[in-house]
């Protein structure tokens, strides 16, 4: 009998020393054969892997819907998300991450009998993947048996950058969807500059580092290809890693502070210093710093004034909820008729966030011709005409207007509105053309 209890004790001890069964996170790395769900690590907040310094955790993190989870990296003391694998497709507490023997990493939904649908996957087959490391920098890395990096989360950012993470040309930072329009915002290095744009049908740029007054030029003539958050500043480098520009981040005198830059679903980049314990410090600096300079500062078809005071543009009274009545401009109505629309003046003293970056559809033209250009293309939802140059700008998505600081923007603006009372009942196939004509000098469009 004594031998039986000793055997049972040893068996239980061996069982619970396995971190999966005990819910204890692995430190530093996990190896092929690992499989785990949020339920397995519920006592550790869903985290199954910690960095060696324990500053960062990787695991199943609760979303606002407490029954759903993202596979994410977090800064543990502040609970700030650094990276997510499946933010658009959260999973349930029984869904499982598998580090398969062939090196593939698969997040799979749990179904009876196995074989659930894949939510996220890293295909590492044939690459001799030997471990997944969560490094002290917050970087998740798949490593081969000879120590070569196969895949890194730092090379695939979501909406957040962290100190020492290199953001290169070809990468994108993408916000969560806007709460008002389901639009997303994108940060990208392109054509020697860094741009923010709204991911509309034809992307509309609303900010660039090259035009920001807070930019400090360290070297003229270079072409920006990468950037990093370093020593309380955002630094911009050429392909030889020569420092070209700096953008100082006020709010922390500690040169060793760890910063994150987060692209929010309002299109604004905010900066936060991740302190020790539960303390964090938000910088007062935001990009862009003008409250009316973002695509949805007041919502589509509203005009934003100083202090972020919002009001409907002319032609769209509040009784109409500041809506144009057009949801799918190139689709037919239920009886296959073309939606009846007209152009209305949106005020002569308003500006638009994209005008500083968009190339005109037509130059040296007249207002009547500009209006005809818009009327003849169902995708056109609004136009701006510059009196001094005769430049005509057309847009296939309309965001927030901006009250001109000088009282006169120099532009005449018109927007399309529905006239037949059809407020979004249009159906059928899209017979229009996507806008080919916002050909920006920076390469967007």
C-alpha positions in Angstrom: 0.0 0.0 0.0 2.8 2.4 0.9 4.4 1.7 -2.5 1.1 2.5 -4.3 0.8 5.9 -2.6 4.5 6.7 -3.4 3.9 5.8 -7.0 0.7 8.0 -7.0 2.7 10.9 -5.5 5.5 10.7 -8.0 2.9 10.5 -10.9 1.1 13.6 -9.6 4.3 15.5 -9.1 5.5 14.8 -12.6 2.0 15.8 -13.9 1.9 19.1 -12.2 5.5 20.0 -13.0 4.4 20.4 -16.6 3.7 24.2 -16.9 0.7 23.5 -19.1 -1.1 21.5 -16.4 -0.1 23.8 -13.6 -0.9 27.0 -15.6 2.6 28.3 -15.0 4.0 30.4 -17.9 7.2 29.3 -19.7 10.1 31.6 -19.3 11.9 32.9 -22.4 10.8 30.3 -25.0 8.6 27.4 -25.9 9.5 24.4 -28.1 7.6 22.4 -30.8 4.9 20.3 -29.3 3.5 23.1 -27.2 -0.3 23.4 -27.3 -2.4 25.6 -25.0 -5.6 27.6 -24.6 -6.8 30.4 -22.4 -8.4 27.9 -20.1 -5.1 26.2 -19.5 -3.6 29.5 -18.3 -6.6 31.2 -16.8 -4.8 31.6 -13.4 -2.1 33.6 -15.2 -4.4 35.9 -17.1 -4.1 33.7 -20.2 -0.3 34.3 -20.5 1.7 31.2 -21.3 5.1 32.7 -22.2 7.1 35.5 -20.4 10.2 37.3 -21.4 13.3 36.4 -19.3 13.0 39.8 -17.5 9.3 39.2 -17.0 8.4 42.6 -18.5 6.4 41.1 -21.4 3.9 38.3 -21.7 2.5 36.4 -24.7 -0.9 34.7 -24.4 -4.6 35.0 -24.7 -5.7 38.5 -23.7 -9.2 39.4 -22.8 -11.1 41.7 -25.3 -13.9 44.2 -24.3 -16.1 41.1 -24.9 -14.8 39.2 -21.9 -15.7 35.8 -23.5 -13.3 36.5 -26.5 -9.5 36.7 -26.6 -6.7 37.8 -28.8 -3.3 36.1 -29.0 -1.2 39.1 -28.0 2.0 40.4 -26.5 1.5 42.7 -23.6 3.7 44.9 -21.4 2.8 43.2 -18.1 3.0 45.9 -15.5 0.9 48.4 -17.6 -1.3 45.8 -19.4 -0.6 47.7 -22.7 -0.9 45.6 -25.9 2.2 45.6 -28.0 1.2 43.2 -30.8 -1.8 41.0 -31.7 -2.1 38.0 -34.1 -5.8 37.9 -34.5 -7.3 41.2 -33.4 -10.0 41.0 -36.1 -10.9 37.4 -35.3 -10.8 36.9 -31.5 -11.2 33.4 -30.2 -12.9 31.6 -27.3 -11.3 30.2 -24.2 -11.0 26.7 -25.5 -9.4 27.6 -28.8 -5.8 26.5 -29.0 -2.4 27.7 -30.1 -0.2 24.9 -31.4 3.5 24.9 -32.1 3.6 21.9 -34.3 6.5 19.5 -34.6 7.1 20.6 -38.2 7.6 24.2 -37.0 4.3 25.6 -38.0 2.5 27.8 -35.5 -1.3 27.6 -35.7 -4.1 29.3 -33.8 -7.1 26.9 -34.2 -10.7 27.0 -33.1 -11.7 24.0 -31.0 -14.3 21.7 -32.5 -15.5 18.3 -31.4 -13.4 15.6 -33.1 -10.6 18.1 -33.7 -9.7 19.8 -37.0 -11.2 23.2 -36.1 -10.8 26.2 -38.5 -7.5 28.0 -38.5 -7.6 31.6 -37.3 -3.9 32.5 -37.7 -0.9 30.7 -39.0 2.8 31.0 -39.4 4.1 28.5 -42.0 7.6 27.5 -40.9 7.8 24.0 -42.4 11.2 23.1 -43.8 12.8 26.0 -41.9 14.0 23.9 -38.9 12.2 26.0 -36.3 13.3 25.0 -32.9 11.7 27.5 -30.5 9.6 30.6 -30.1 11.3 33.3 -28.0 9.7 36.3 -26.3 12.7 38.6 -25.9 13.2 41.3 -23.3 12.5 43.9 -25.9 8.9 42.6 -26.4 9.8 41.0 -29.7 8.4 37.5 -30.4 10.8 35.5 -32.6 10.6 32.1 -34.2 14.2 30.8 -34.2 15.8 28.0 -36.1 18.1 25.4 -34.5 21.2 27.3 -35.7 20.0 30.5 -34.0 18.7 32.3 -37.2 15.5 34.4 -36.9 12.8 32.9 -39.1 10.0 35.4 -38.2 9.7 38.4 -35.8 6.6 40.2 -34.5 8.7 43.5 -34.8 8.6 43.0 -38.6 4.8 42.7 -38.6 3.5 45.5 -36.4 -0.2 46.0 -35.7 -1.1 49.4 -34.3 1.8 49.9 -31.9 5.5 50.6 -32.1 7.8 50.2 -29.1 11.3 51.5 -28.3 14.1 49.9 -30.4 11.6 48.4 -32.9 12.7 49.3 -36.4 9.8 50.5 -38.6 11.0 50.1 -42.2 9.8 51.1 -45.6 7.3 48.3 -46.7 5.8 47.9 -43.2 2.4 49.3 -42.2 0.9 50.3 -38.9 -2.9 49.9 -39.1 -5.4 51.1 -36.5 -8.4 49.3 -35.3 -11.6 50.2 -37.2 -13.1 53.6 -36.5 -16.1 53.5 -34.2 -18.1 55.8 -36.6 -17.4 54.6 -40.1 -15.4 51.3 -39.8 -12.5 53.0 -41.6 -8.9 52.2 -40.6 -5.9 54.5 -40.5 -2.5 53.5 -41.8 1.1 54.8 -41.0 3.7 54.0 -43.7 7.1 55.1 -44.8 7.1 55.8 -48.6 8.9 58.0 -51.0 11.4 59.3 -48.4 8.7 60.4 -45.9 6.3 59.0 -43.3 2.6 59.4 -44.0 -0.7 58.9 -42.2 -3.7 58.1 -44.4 -7.3 57.0 -44.1 -7.8 53.6 -45.8 -10.7 54.8 -48.0 -11.5 53.6 -51.5 -8.7 55.9 -52.7 -6.4 56.4 -49.7 -6.4 60.0 -48.5 -3.3 61.3 -46.8 -3.7 63.7 -43.9 -0.3 64.0 -42.3 3.4 63.6 -43.1 6.5 63.9 -40.9 8.2 65.9 -43.7 5.6 68.6 -43.3 5.3 68.5 -39.5 6.6 71.7 -37.7 8.0 69.5 -34.9 10.5 67.7 -37.1 14.1 68.5 -36.5 16.4 68.1 -39.5 19.8 66.6 -38.6 21.0 66.0 -42.2 19.7 67.4 -45.4 19.4 65.6 -48.7 18.9 62.0 -47.4 15.9 59.7 -48.1 14.1 58.3 -45.1 13.8 54.5 -45.2 13.4 53.5 -41.5 12.5 54.9 -38.0 12.8 54.0 -34.4 11.7 55.3 -31.0 15.0 56.0 -29.2 15.9 58.2 -26.2 12.7 60.2 -25.9 12.5 60.9 -29.6 11.3 59.4 -32.9 14.4 59.1 -35.1 14.4 58.7 -38.9 17.3 57.1 -40.9 18.4 56.6 -44.4 19.4 53.2 -45.8 22.9 53.7 -44.4 21.5 54.3 -40.9 22.5 58.0 -41.0 20.2 60.1 -38.8 18.2 62.5 -40.9 15.3 63.7 -38.7 14.2 63.7 -35.1 10.8 64.3 -33.5 11.1 64.9 -29.8 8.6 63.4 -27.4 8.1 65.5 -24.3 7.1 64.1 -21.0 10.0 62.0 -19.7 13.5 63.0 -18.8 14.7 59.4 -18.5 16.7 58.6 -21.6 16.3 54.9 -21.0 12.5 55.1 -20.9 10.5 52.6 -22.9 8.0 54.4 -25.2 5.1 53.1 -27.3 3.5 54.9 -30.2 -0.1 53.8 -30.8 -2.2 54.6 -33.9 -5.7 54.9 -32.4 -9.0 54.3 -34.2 -9.5 58.0 -34.4 -6.4 58.4 -36.7 -4.2 60.0 -34.0 -0.8 58.7 -32.8 -0.3 59.0 -29.1 2.9 58.4 -27.1 3.1 56.6 -23.7 6.1 55.9 -21.5 5.8 52.5 -19.9 6.9 53.0 -16.3 7.6 50.5 -13.5 4.8 49.0 -11.5 1.4 50.1 -12.8 2.5 53.6 -13.7 2.5 54.9 -17.3 2.9 58.5 -18.5 1.2 59.8 -21.6 3.0 62.5 -23.5 1.1 65.6 -24.4 2.4 65.3 -27.9 0.1 63.9 -30.5 0.2 63.3 -34.2 -1.3 65.3 -35.8 -1.5 68.0 -33.1 -4.3 69.9 -34.7 -7.6 68.5 -33.4 -9.3 69.3 -36.7 -6.7 67.7 -38.9 -7.9 64.1 -38.9 -10.3 62.6 -41.4 -13.1 62.0 -38.9 -12.4 64.7 -36.3 -16.1 65.6 -36.3 -17.5 62.8 -38.5 -18.2 62.7 -42.2 -19.8 65.9 -43.6 -19.3 67.9 -40.4 -17.1 71.0 -40.3 -14.6 71.1 -37.4 -13.8 74.5 -35.9 -11.3 75.7 -33.2 -11.8 73.7 -30.0 -13.3 70.9 -32.0 -16.6 72.5 -32.3 -18.6 70.6 -34.9 -21.4 71.7 -37.2 -23.0 70.5 -40.4 -21.7 71.9 -43.7 -24.1 74.0 -45.8 -26.6 71.9 -47.7 -26.8 69.3 -45.0 -28.9 70.7 -42.2 -29.0 68.9 -38.8 -32.5 67.7 -39.6 -30.9 65.4 -42.1 -28.3 64.2 -39.5 -25.5 65.7 -41.6 -25.8 62.8 -44.1 -25.8 62.9 -47.9 -28.3 60.1 -48.3 -25.8 58.3 -50.5 -24.4 54.9 -49.2 -23.4 53.1 -52.4 -23.0 55.8 -55.1 -22.6 53.6 -58.1 -25.3 51.0 -57.4 -28.8 50.9 -58.8 -31.9 51.3 -56.7 -34.3 48.5 -56.1 -36.2 49.2 -59.4 -32.8 49.4 -61.3 -33.0 53.2 -61.6 -29.9 55.4 -61.1 -29.8 57.2 -57.8 -30.9 60.8 -58.3 -28.2 63.2 -56.9 -27.2 66.8 -57.1 -24.2 68.9 -56.1 -24.7 71.4 -53.2 -22.3 74.1 -52.0 -20.6 72.9 -48.8 -19.4 76.5 -48.0 -16.6 78.6 -49.5 -14.7 79.0 -46.3 -13.9 75.4 -45.4 -10.8 73.4 -45.9 -10.3 69.7 -46.2 -7.7 67.6 -44.5 -6.4 65.9 -47.7 -5.9 69.0 -49.9 -2.3 69.5 -48.8 -1.3 66.1 -50.1 -3.7 65.2 -53.0 -2.8 66.0 -56.6 -5.6 67.7 -58.6 -7.7 65.7 -61.0 -7.5 68.5 -63.4 -5.5 71.8 -63.6 -6.2 75.2 -65.1 -9.9 74.3 -65.5 -13.2 76.1 -64.5 -15.6 75.5 -61.7 -18.3 74.4 -64.2 -15.9 71.9 -65.7 -14.9 70.6 -62.2 -18.5 70.1 -61.3 -19.1 68.2 -64.6 -16.1 66.0 -63.9 -17.7 65.0 -60.6 -21.3 64.7 -62.0 -20.1 62.4 -64.7 -18.4 59.9 -62.3 -20.7 58.2 -59.9 -17.8 57.5 -57.5 -17.2 61.2 -56.9 -18.8 62.3 -53.7 -17.3 65.8 -53.4 -15.1 68.3 -55.1 -12.8 71.2 -54.2 -12.0 73.9 -56.7 -9.2 76.4 -56.1 -10.0 79.8 -57.6 -6.4 81.0 -57.9 -5.0 78.1 -59.8 -8.0 76.5 -61.4 -7.1 73.2 -59.8 -10.0 70.7 -59.4 -9.8 68.0 -56.7 -12.3 65.1 -56.6 -12.8 62.7 -53.7 -14.6 59.3 -53.5 -15.0 59.4 -49.7 -15.8 62.4 -47.6 -14.6 62.9 -44.1 -14.6 65.9 -41.9 -14.3 69.4 -43.3 -12.2 72.0 -41.5 -13.0 75.6 -40.9 -10.4 77.8 -42.6 -8.1 79.6 -40.1 -7.9 82.7 -42.3 -11.7 82.8 -43.0 -11.2 82.0 -46.6 -9.6 78.7 -47.7 -9.3 79.8 -51.3 -11.4 76.8 -52.3 -15.0 76.4 -53.4 -16.4 73.0 -52.2 -19.4 71.0 -53.4 -20.8 67.7 -52.2 -23.2 65.2 -53.7 -26.5 64.6 -52.0 -29.4 62.3 -52.9 -32.5 64.1 -54.1 -35.1 61.3 -54.5 -35.5 60.4 -50.9 -33.7 57.1 -51.2 -31.5 57.1 -48.1 -29.5 54.0 -48.6 -31.9 51.5 -50.2 -29.8 51.2 -53.3 -29.0 47.7 -54.4 -27.6 45.8 -57.3 -24.2 45.6 -59.0 -21.6 48.4 -58.9 -21.5 49.8 -62.4 -19.2 52.7 -61.6 -15.4 53.0 -61.7 -13.2 53.3 -58.7 -11.4 56.7 -58.5 -8.3 56.6 -60.6 -7.7 60.2 -60.1 -6.3 61.2 -56.8 -2.7 60.6 -58.0 -0.7 61.8 -55.1 2.9 62.9 -55.6 3.8 60.6 -52.6 2.7 57.5 -54.4 -0.7 56.9 -52.7 -3.7 56.3 -54.8 
